[in-house]
Amino acid sequence: MPAAPLSPSAARLPVVDAARGAAILAMVAYHLSWDLDFLGFARLDLLENPFWLAARTAILGSFLLLVGVSLVLAVARGFDRRRFLWRLGLLVAAAGAVSAVSFVQFPDSPIFFGVLHHIAAASVLGLAFLRLPAGANAALGVVVWVLPDLTSVPLFDHPALQWIGLMTFSPDSNDYVPLFPWFGIVLWGIAFGKLWRGRGALAAWRPGDSAGRALAWMGRWSLPIYLVHQPVLFGALSLLAMLSGGPDRDTRDFLANCEAGCAAGGQATCAAQCRCIADELKRANLWQDVLANRYAGNTRAAVAAVVLRCKR
């Protein structure tokens, strides 16, 4: 995960790099969990379980907080417009690449305004708030954070405006980080940066062991790590799933729903029955019809026959 574009004349603070490194390490762990869930290796319920929802908010929030802090440090220690634009260009290009890949790999839930898109936009918008005092940025951050819970406007449902975040529904996207409410955390980062300004014992910290140095290194190279880690993880696990014959997500979800319905009916051999149904539907070329809820012609009767055979 990248920082906000920084000036080369701004001395790097190892504590900021290490904090960003810890955040990228946590994000890698989260994406590994997402991959395991998506590919059927585990049932983690990342979209509903309070723990995973809190983990995503904490990880994403830590990056955005550091974006605000980095903007303050960049200006305070000598803002370099050329360096800023170069770094911003890298962010925009990386965000575009992520979107392009997601539209191919996940056409039903593509990434049109994810974390990279947000950081690129926030890096520009944040400049307008650097002259405000810390208290004003903190207060505005609260407003931006709570506003989506207080109001939604149908105008923002238009696809060209969904990145703002004030729409009346949540779009289907694998990574959706709109300006509202997430820019509020950037504003809090600006407020913290203005109060801290890279001074004191925290700024003087230097990594004294290999773990600290590794985190600082990861923080300095957060953008390439962010871009590379998920294709590597997802590709390796996809290959493992293919070689091991493990269940894909559709099969896993089907088995979970089937077993839950079967158990509610008081049957004792639910796992075996549901596995039999899934296997037989695939052999009879009925699997995709069932997943898509298509029961034209004789499909319904054929599916009923499969279920009957497996229950015997």
Steps between C-alpha positions, in 0.01 A plus 500: 500500500656829398545810702391838382742647247794642693778746436847351459635773723279385785709272719328167545390416850557131577204500737265597215654239269472233771137592569424472130691170488290360785187607314610336174582180691151502651349559156691203356357285781150630431527435126631150572188439710283638217667268250455198725132584540442575131670181380319279748786409736326663798169650606581838649197717424708812437198707394284433807719398795564802731863399553584505129303820441692668783830362368438645154407838645808508724740398222358737242469779755866469597610555140276801453610650831861473380405670174391806696810494722729464197339797324573723800861381523552542127396865506672581829838368380499642151229419248633393160230533233684290242552214744139529615367476144730208420383306803138592428540375144625164632197476727257579218668249268495232770134569576416474131683169474313361800167604346588348163597165654192494724264564207646192330524273804187612687265657244205484742683689778783704345711753688410843365599710803711299742768593747757607239243721327410653834861569601567667164192722537564568869861599429370782280196600705698493822721784383202734527467426873862540606457869586218427744582454869503153647168546680321600180633195315397273786149646503464477124618140520212420732253662259636306202497175698141522624334671202431178299311362802285813516417557136500342156412670173366317192705734281815322619365163386621589150804282411712810436435627856512179704861569603373782721319261734167673564296259290188317617645148468833320531649404163625147439877547502786300648661821627284808543655794687296813415585851616218492754563379765865399448644845424407586857789280622740686269386824661565350844846406378558860393385618843737259674785595268453870574509435874800268477699650210761226519646610834576335832594150607269337247681671213838404645419129506727273298447126445732309728430146388434304182121511546498880520733532201282259301187703574673824404619341175148379420369849568746654255401251230129482582370573148681215318422264790133594475492445124686168506382318811139428403571356151768278658276382785189452289692329220678259734181408686306462174765261375487311829122475479522369144768242583336385822149481362374711789153655479455826316294780654179406319526141617581603855205740520268243347608236752462743791146599398403143418627365832328777695166426334547127540585529870193716557293210369643267763702277267819335625706447183495853366868536406503181292168580333598853407838391364321236294256758363780738403701227329200361312387844383845560354506161328158566348605848376237658724736681735509839326122495450448446872749773595327743262154389615407399144235228490371514145363193321579172675771646724284510814398137462861394437619683812220346707606156379859564608388610847276193534781261405740654748248480785451129464 
